[in-house]
Amino acid sequence: MLAVHGGAGHLSLEHLGPEIEALCREGLHKALEVGYRVWKAGGSALDIAEAAVNTLEDDPRFNAGRGAVFNAEGKIELDAAIMDGATRLAGAIAGVSHVKNPISLARAIAEKSPHVFLVGDGAEVFATEIGMALMDPSYFHTTDRWEQLLRARASGDISLSEDNKFGTVGAVARCPQNHLSSATSTGGMTNKRYGRVGDSPIIGAGTWAEDDACAISTTGHGEFFLRLGVAHEIAARVRLLGESLESAASQLIHEALGALSGEGGTGGLIALDRTGRAALPFNTTGMYRGVVTERGEITVAIFEE
Ligand code: ASP
């Protein structure tokens, strides 16, 4: 079983338009199909989540990999993390600018280095050492994202929701042996300060997997998710308090996030437990999301549907 997200935001059908909406659903559908093929072939939980996220990273419409948003300097800074629920193996990167599939580099750090987290140039040096090709910055230059930066600069906005047609991507998977994994990949927020890192690559904030509890991948205003340690908090409540996944995930998104500041943090998450229960709460008007069951049935949604 596999769930994916492609970001949350204040979305409306009028704003999106039918064409973009269809493209978005198609992108999510494809990621679920690819992940399901890996599931069918007996892939591990990490293989399934990585394959689904790679598909979304290669899709220029999502804010990860190729379609990443620009920071205030007009540059790309990518963040990603992946975690294996059976072993707690985890890998993460932040602030890389030339890596085509950040989630695969995060996985390589987990599996081929003694470390969990590498940043910036150090992460890219490691990528070349293990034979991963680095991309020219032009690979990540999409007109939509550039125009989005120009609008954000003009309005002084640091934004995840301005024109947030597509956002951060993530996947939570359960393999045929019932092990869990989680993966999250992002370009962060448009017009973010150089060096800013959000929740996505932080193990325990934006990404977490443990077989005894659940797997979580978040999306939204990262600063709030960081301050709440959202992903680990949900898993701890499930494991230690015996709270249901739905209840813990919903409380964090619908109550805790909003209570943290006057304005409230916005966003959502996808979560999966070992029994195959999924929770996909969000406190925005929409979250790009989808699920594929063990029988290959795919559901994709954007709004409350
Ligand atoms: N959580 C991401 C960040 O703050 C943004 C997003 O999910 O859209 O970097």
Residues whose N, C-alpha, C, O or C-beta is under 5 A from the ligand:
A	BS01	LIG	G7 L160 G167 T168 T186 G188 M189 G198 D199 S200 T218 T219 G220 H221 G222 E223
